[in-house]
Amino acid sequence: MSPAKMTPRQRVITALSHEEPDTVPTALGGGPYGIVDELYFRLIKILDLGKPVPPFREGHNISYMDDRLLDRLGTDIRYCWSGKLPNSPSVSGANEETFVDYYGQVWKRAFPYYYADEALLKDIGNVDKIDQRVSWPDMADSCWMTGVADRARTLNEQTDYFIVMRMVASHGPFQTGCDLRGTETFLMDMATNPIFAETLLDKVTGVLEGLIKLAMQAGGKYFDMIELPGDDYAGNNNLIMSPAMFRKFIKPCIKRMVKAIREHNPNIKIMLHSDGAITKLLEEIIDLEIDVIHPLEPLPATDLSAIKERFGQRVAFLGGIDISHSMTGNRDEVKAEVRRRITQLAQGGGYILAPSNHLQADIPEENVITLYQSAHEYGRYPIRVSNND
């Protein structure tokens, strides 16, 4: 017997409680699983949605949060977002291809994204010189949470969607350390210059902790979930740091951010995004009281079925949909991908279907529509998709 029809909010809450809702919840538009501008423009044209909405941020290539599109696709989550991000444009750079963020770090365009250019601290090994180079963002500036309170209140009072606060910064403590120091250098710091690494992480985490507190003060009573700033601890085949390194350097930073959230709202769900083959860190991440993990990236080195079986009652998964192969193929490949992920991850609840990363410009707009149509078709509980799919 199928469960009774639920509201979007009921559907997501049920899934995150590790129970089976009426259908598998779906999402699009979070900090690490949005849609690039070019594809957005094509989608609103093919769906005849009219003019684009105003961009919700500048200096990015994932700049549109269009509730009309989410309504048409039938997703269950709606989002609030910061007015500014610390690693977003603060002032223009030397040319149109560069900008300087609030830390003073230069970013360079490498289409379609921006990447940290020469690291601000690349030649600094003394902790006393960090503050001479880095401009730490001012938490008293009203720009950070512009519009958050009004958006959160409106969603709460006028809709029945599950409300998520997007990342207050695109990069978490580790990746911001890599931006400011250079990835290889910062990884070496963790091994050979631990005082420097810990000091830099402490300062960066202080900024992120402050932004999280501002977000929770603005809309925390309305949020159902908040995304932690994203951090990538693995490549496609293995971790880029040992579990011991993670425990020593990164885990305390995440604990601070989680504490800042829980102190304001102990019942809110918390999501962590980390790309790559992170299976060896899942115990550590779950120990941090993380409720939802994105993206559970479909990689040869990652056994999604085994992860679901081992951890599926302790943490929920958001994502799973392959954007590099299935989503760029034909519609039948998209349908097969949806069936595959639902089969692997949806039994017993604990799964929100979403892209494993941002939907890129090389994805046909018809495939995006097919993705969500298929999710609604194949995601009805009880799940009856064959393991052969």
MOMO-V87395 format. One record per pair of residues at least 4 apart in sequence whose C-alpha atoms are under 8 Angstrom apart, sorted by the first residue. I is the first residue (numbers start at 1). J is the second residue. D is the distance in whole Angstrom. If there is no record, write none. Layout:
BEGIN
{{I,J,D} {I,J,D}}
END
This chain:
BEGIN
{{1,382,8} {2,22,7} {2,380,8} {2,381,6} {2,382,6} {3,21,7} {3,22,5} {3,381,7} {4,22,6} {5,22,6} {6,10,6} {6,11,6} {6,21,7} {6,22,6} {7,11,6} {7,160,6} {7,161,7} {8,12,6} {8,25,8} {8,75,8} {8,76,5} {8,77,7} {8,160,6} {8,161,5} {8,162,6} {9,13,6} {9,76,7} {9,77,8} {9,160,6} {9,161,5} {9,162,4} {9,163,8} {10,14,6} {10,21,8} {10,162,8} {11,15,6} {11,21,5} {11,22,7} {11,23,7} {11,24,8} {11,25,6} {11,76,8} {12,16,6} {12,21,8} {12,25,6} {12,76,7} {12,162,7} {12,352,7} {13,17,6} {13,162,8} {14,18,7} {14,19,5} {14,20,7} {14,21,6} {14,349,7} {15,19,5} {15,20,6} {15,21,6} {15,24,8} {15,25,7} {15,316,8} {15,349,5} {15,350,5} {15,351,6} {15,352,7} {16,291,8} {16,292,8} {16,316,6} {16,349,7} {16,350,5} {16,351,7} {17,349,8} {17,350,7} {18,312,8} {18,313,6} {18,316,7} {18,348,6} {18,349,5} {18,350,5} {19,348,6} {19,349,5} {19,350,7} {20,347,7} {20,348,5} {20,349,4} {20,350,8} {20,381,7} {20,382,8} {21,349,7} {21,381,7} {22,380,6} {22,381,6} {23,376,7} {23,379,5} {23,380,4} {23,381,5} {24,342,8} {24,346,7} {24,349,8} {24,351,7} {24,352,6} {24,353,7} {24,375,7} {24,376,7} {24,379,5} {24,380,7} {24,381,7} {25,75,7} {25,76,6} {25,351,7} {25,352,5} {25,353,6} {26,74,8} {26,75,5} {26,76,6} {26,77,7} {26,352,5} {26,353,5} {26,354,6} {26,372,7} {26,375,7} {27,75,5} {27,76,6} {27,77,6} {27,352,7} {27,353,6} {27,354,5} {28,33,6} {28,34,6} {28,35,8} {28,70,7} {28,75,7} {28,77,8} {28,354,6} {28,355,7} {29,33,6} {29,34,4} {29,35,7} {29,65,7} {29,78,8} {29,79,7} {30,34,6} {30,79,7} {30,166,6} {31,166,5} {31,167,6} {31,170,7} {31,227,8} {32,230,8} {32,273,7} {32,357,6} {32,358,6} {33,354,7} {33,355,6} {33,356,7} {33,357,5} {33,358,4} {33,359,7} {34,62,7} {34,357,7} {34,358,5} {34,359,6} {35,39,7} {35,40,6} {35,62,6} {35,358,5} {35,359,5} {35,360,7} {36,40,6} {36,61,6} {36,62,5} {36,63,7} {36,358,7} {36,359,6} {36,360,6} {36,361,6} {37,41,6} {37,61,6} {37,62,5} {37,63,6} {37,64,7} {37,361,8} {38,42,6} {38,361,6} {39,43,6} {39,359,8} {39,360,7} {39,361,5} {39,363,7} {39,364,8} {39,365,7} {40,44,6} {40,64,8} {41,45,6} {41,52,7} {42,46,6} {42,365,7} {43,47,6} {43,365,6} {44,48,6} {44,49,5} {44,50,7} {44,51,8} {44,52,7} {44,69,7} {45,49,6} {45,50,7} {46,365,8} {49,68,7} {49,69,8} {52,64,8} {52,66,8} {53,64,7} {53,65,7} {53,66,6} {54,64,7} {55,63,5} {55,64,5} {55,65,7} {56,63,6} {56,64,6} {56,65,6} {57,63,6} {57,64,8} {57,83,8} {57,84,8} {58,63,7} {58,89,8} {59,88,7} {59,89,6} {60,113,7} {60,114,8} {61,112,6} {61,113,6} {66,70,7} {67,71,6} {67,78,8} {68,72,6} {69,73,6} {70,74,6} {70,75,6} {71,75,7} {73,369,7} {73,372,6} {73,373,7} {74,372,7} {75,372,8} {76,161,6} {76,162,6} {77,161,6} {77,162,5} {77,163,6} {77,164,7} {78,155,8} {78,161,6} {78,162,6} {78,163,5} {78,164,6} {79,163,6} {79,164,5} {79,165,6} {79,166,6} {80,148,6} {80,151,6} {80,152,6} {80,163,7} {80,164,6} {80,165,5} {80,166,6} {81,145,8} {81,148,6} {81,165,6} {81,166,5} {81,167,7} {81,168,7} {82,144,6} {82,145,5} {82,146,7} {82,147,8} {82,148,7} {82,166,7} {82,167,8} {82,168,6} {82,215,8} {83,143,6} {83,144,5} {83,145,5} {83,146,5} {83,147,7} {83,148,8} {84,88,7} {84,143,6} {84,144,5} {84,145,7} {84,146,8} {85,144,7} {85,168,6} {85,169,5} {85,170,7} {86,101,6} {86,102,5} {86,103,7} {86,137,7} {86,169,6} {87,101,5} {87,102,6} {87,103,7} {87,169,7} {87,170,7} {87,171,8} {88,100,8} {88,101,5} {88,102,7} {89,99,6} {89,100,6} {89,101,5} {89,102,7} {90,99,7} {90,100,6} {90,101,5} {90,102,5} {91,99,6} {91,100,5} {91,101,7} {92,96,8} {92,98,7} {92,99,5} {92,100,6} {93,97,8} {93,98,5} {93,99,4} {93,100,6} {93,106,7} {94,98,6} {94,99,7} {95,99,8} {97,108,6} {97,109,5} {98,106,7} {98,107,5} {98,108,4} {98,109,6} {99,106,6} {99,107,5} {99,108,7} {100,104,6} {100,105,5} {100,106,4} {100,107,6} {101,105,6} {101,106,7} {101,107,7} {102,135,7} {102,136,7} {102,137,6} {103,134,5} {103,135,5} {103,136,6} {103,137,6} {104,120,8} {104,133,8} {104,134,6} {104,135,6} {105,116,7} {105,117,8} {105,119,7} {105,120,6} {105,134,8} {105,179,8} {105,180,7} {106,116,6} {106,117,6} {106,118,7} {106,119,8} {106,120,8} {107,114,6} {107,115,5} {107,116,4} {107,117,5} {108,114,5} {108,115,5} {108,116,6} {108,117,6} {109,113,6} {109,114,4} {109,115,6} {110,114,6} {110,115,7} {116,179,6} {116,180,8} {118,122,7} {118,182,8} {119,179,6} {119,180,5} {119,181,5} {119,182,5} {120,133,7} {120,134,7} {120,179,8} {120,180,5} {120,181,6} {121,130,7} {121,133,7} {121,180,6} {121,181,5} {121,182,8} {122,180,7} {122,181,5} {122,182,6} {122,185,7} {124,129,7} {124,130,7} {125,129,8} {125,196,7} {126,130,7} {126,196,7} {127,195,8} {127,196,6} {127,199,7} {127,200,8} {128,132,8} {129,133,7} {130,134,6} {130,200,8} {131,135,7} {131,136,8} {136,207,7} {137,207,7} {139,144,8} {139,207,8} {139,210,7} {139,211,7} {142,146,7} {144,211,7} {144,214,8} {145,149,8} {145,214,7} {145,215,6} {145,218,7} {147,151,6} {148,152,6} {148,215,7} {148,218,6} {148,219,6} {149,153,6} {149,218,5} {149,219,5} {150,154,6} {151,155,6} {152,156,6} {152,163,7} {152,219,6} {152,222,6} {152,223,7} {153,157,6} {153,219,7} {153,222,7} {154,158,6} {154,159,8} {155,159,5} {155,160,8} {155,161,7} {155,163,7} {156,160,7} {156,161,8} {156,163,8} {156,222,6} {162,224,6} {163,222,7} {163,223,5} {163,224,5} {163,225,7} {164,223,6} {164,224,6} {164,225,5} {164,226,5} {164,227,7} {165,215,8} {165,223,6} {165,225,6} {165,226,5} {165,227,6} {166,226,6} {166,227,5} {166,228,8} {167,226,7} {167,227,5} {167,228,6} {167,229,5} {167,230,7} {168,208,7} {168,211,6} {168,212,7} {168,215,8} {168,227,8} {168,228,7} {168,229,6} {169,208,7} {169,229,5} {169,230,8} {170,229,6} {170,230,6} {171,175,5} {171,176,6} {171,229,5} {171,230,5} {171,231,6} {172,176,6} {172,205,8} {172,208,8} {172,228,7} {172,229,4} {172,230,5} {172,231,5} {173,177,6} {173,201,6} {173,204,6} {173,205,6} {173,208,8} {173,231,7} {173,250,7} {173,253,7} {174,178,6} {174,201,7} {174,231,6} {174,232,8} {174,250,7} {175,179,6} {175,183,8} {175,230,8} {175,231,6} {175,232,7} {176,180,6} {176,204,7} {177,181,6} {177,182,8} {177,183,8} {177,186,7} {177,200,7} {177,201,7} {177,204,7} {178,182,5} {178,183,4} {178,184,8} {178,185,8} {178,186,6} {178,187,8} {179,183,7} {181,185,6} {181,186,6} {182,186,6} {183,187,6} {184,188,6} {185,189,6} {186,190,6} {186,197,7} {187,191,7} {187,241,8} {188,192,6} {188,193,7} {189,193,4} {189,194,6} {189,196,7} {189,197,6} {190,194,5} {190,197,6} {190,198,8} {190,245,7} {190,249,8} {193,197,6} {194,198,6} {195,199,6} {196,200,6} {197,201,6} {197,249,8} {198,202,6} {198,249,7} {199,203,6} {200,204,6} {201,205,6} {201,249,8} {201,253,7} {202,206,6} {202,253,7} {203,207,7} {204,208,6} {205,209,6} {205,253,6} {205,256,8} {205,257,8} {206,210,6} {207,211,6} {208,212,6} {208,229,8} {208,257,7} {209,213,6} {209,256,7} {209,257,5} {209,260,7} {210,214,6} {211,215,6} {212,216,6} {212,257,7} {212,260,7} {212,261,7} {213,217,6} {213,260,6} {213,261,7} {213,264,8} {214,218,6} {215,219,6} {215,220,7} {216,220,4} {216,221,7} {216,261,7} {216,264,7} {216,265,8} {217,264,8} {219,223,6} {220,264,7} {220,265,7} {221,265,7} {223,268,7} {224,268,5} {224,269,6} {225,268,5} {225,269,4} {225,270,6} {225,271,7} {226,268,7} {226,269,6} {226,270,5} {226,271,6} {227,270,6} {227,271,5} {227,272,6} {227,273,8} {228,257,8} {228,270,7} {228,271,6} {228,272,5} {228,273,7} {229,272,7} {229,273,7} {230,272,7} {230,273,5} {230,274,6} {231,273,6} {231,274,5} {231,275,8} {232,273,8} {232,274,5} {232,275,5} {232,276,7} {233,239,6} {233,240,6} {233,241,7} {233,274,7} {233,275,7} {233,276,7} {233,278,7} {234,238,6} {234,239,4} {234,240,5} {234,241,7} {234,274,8} {234,275,7} {234,276,5} {234,277,6} {234,278,6} {235,239,6} {235,240,6} {235,275,7} {235,276,5} {235,277,6} {236,276,5} {236,277,6} {236,299,7} {236,301,7} {237,276,7} {237,277,6} {237,299,8} {237,300,8} {237,301,5} {238,276,8} {238,277,5} {238,278,7} {238,301,8} {239,276,8} {239,277,6} {239,278,6} {239,280,8} {241,245,6} {241,246,7} {242,246,6} {243,247,6} {243,280,7} {243,281,6} {244,248,6} {245,249,6} {245,250,8} {246,250,5} {246,251,6} {247,251,5} {247,252,7} {247,284,8} {248,252,7} {249,253,7} {250,254,7} {251,255,6} {251,284,8} {251,288,8} {252,256,6} {253,257,7} {254,258,6} {254,288,7} {255,259,6} {255,288,6} {256,260,6} {257,261,6} {258,262,6} {258,270,8} {258,288,8} {258,289,8} {259,263,6} {260,264,7} {261,265,6} {261,266,7} {261,268,8} {262,266,4} {262,267,7} {262,268,7} {269,290,8} {269,291,6} {269,292,7} {270,289,8} {270,290,6} {270,291,5} {270,292,6} {271,290,6} {271,291,6} {271,292,4} {271,293,6} {271,294,7} {272,290,7} {272,292,6} {272,293,5} {272,294,6} {273,293,6} {273,294,5} {273,295,6} {274,278,7} {274,293,8} {274,294,6} {274,295,7} {275,294,8} {275,295,6} {275,296,7} {275,297,7} {276,296,8} {276,297,6} {276,299,8} {277,297,7} {277,299,7} {277,301,6} {277,302,6} {278,282,7} {279,302,7} {279,307,8} {281,285,6} {282,286,6} {283,287,6} {284,288,7} {285,289,7} {285,290,6} {286,290,5} {286,291,7} {286,314,7} {286,315,7} {290,315,7} {291,314,8} {291,315,5} {291,316,6} {292,315,6} {292,316,5} {292,317,5} {292,318,7} {293,315,7} {293,316,6} {293,317,5} {293,318,6} {294,317,6} {294,318,5} {294,319,6} {294,320,8} {294,356,7} {295,317,7} {295,318,6} {295,319,5} {295,320,6} {295,355,8} {295,356,5} {295,357,7} {296,304,7} {296,317,7} {296,318,7} {296,319,6} {296,320,5} {296,356,7} {297,302,8} {297,319,7} {297,320,6} {297,321,8} {297,322,7} {297,356,6} {298,302,6} {298,304,7} {298,320,6} {298,321,7} {298,322,6} {298,356,8} {299,303,8} {303,307,6} {304,308,6} {304,344,7} {304,345,7} {305,309,6} {305,344,5} {305,345,7} {306,310,6} {307,311,6} {307,312,7} {308,312,4} {308,344,7} {308,345,6} {311,315,6} {312,316,6} {312,350,7} {313,350,7} {315,350,7} {316,350,4} {316,351,6} {316,352,8} {317,345,8} {317,350,6} {317,351,5} {317,352,6} {318,351,6} {318,352,5} {318,353,6} {318,354,6} {319,352,7} {319,353,5} {319,354,4} {319,355,5} {319,356,5} {319,357,8} {320,341,7} {320,353,7} {320,354,7} {320,355,6} {320,356,5} {321,337,7} {321,338,7} {321,341,7} {321,353,7} {321,354,6} {321,355,5} {321,356,5} {322,326,6} {322,327,6} {322,337,7} {322,355,7} {322,356,6} {323,327,5} {323,328,7} {323,355,7} {323,356,7} {323,357,7} {323,358,8} {323,359,7} {323,360,8} {323,363,8} {324,328,6} {325,329,6} {326,330,8} {326,333,5} {326,334,5} {326,337,6} {327,333,7} {327,334,6} {327,363,6} {327,364,8} {327,367,6} {327,368,8} {328,362,6} {328,363,5} {328,364,7} {328,367,8} {329,333,6} {329,334,7} {329,363,8} {330,334,7} {330,367,7} {331,335,6} {331,366,8} {331,367,6} {331,370,7} {332,336,6} {333,337,6} {334,338,6} {334,367,7} {334,370,7} {334,371,6} {335,339,6} {335,370,7} {335,371,7} {335,374,6} {336,340,6} {336,389,7} {337,341,6} {338,342,6} {338,371,7} {338,374,7} {338,375,6} {338,378,8} {339,343,6} {339,375,8} {339,378,7} {339,385,6} {339,389,6} {340,344,6} {340,387,8} {340,389,6} {341,345,6} {341,346,8} {342,346,5} {342,347,8} {342,353,8} {342,378,8} {342,379,7} {342,383,8} {342,385,8} {343,347,7} {343,383,8} {343,385,6} {343,386,7} {343,387,6} {343,389,8} {345,350,8} {345,351,6} {346,350,7} {346,351,5} {346,379,8} {346,383,8} {347,383,7} {353,375,7} {355,359,7} {359,363,7} {363,367,7} {363,368,8} {364,368,7} {365,369,7} {366,370,6} {367,371,6} {368,372,7} {369,373,6} {370,374,6} {371,375,6} {372,376,6} {373,377,6} {374,378,6} {374,379,8} {375,379,5} {376,380,7} {378,383,8} {378,384,8} {378,385,7} {379,383,7} {385,389,7}}
END
